[in-house]
Amino acid sequence: MEENITKPTIGALLERMAGMEERLGVRLDRIESVANITRGEMLELRADFRELRRQLKDQFPALH
């Protein structure tokens, strides 16, 4: 009789674990997306600062 009680419990646990795995995957995808956007913004800012530095050096030769 214990076997009948145990099997559905293990099945239920496996289903819950599968659901958790799916949600975790979605969250990790979202985190990866935000990280990629942030990296793109950082690279854009870096290019902007590089251009600003070039312009400042052109305007103020003493900065060389």
Buried (B, 14 or more C-beta within 10 A) or exposed (E): EEEEEEEEEEEEEEEEEEEEEEEEEEEEEEEEEEEEEEEEEEEEEEEEEEEEEEEEEEEEEEEE
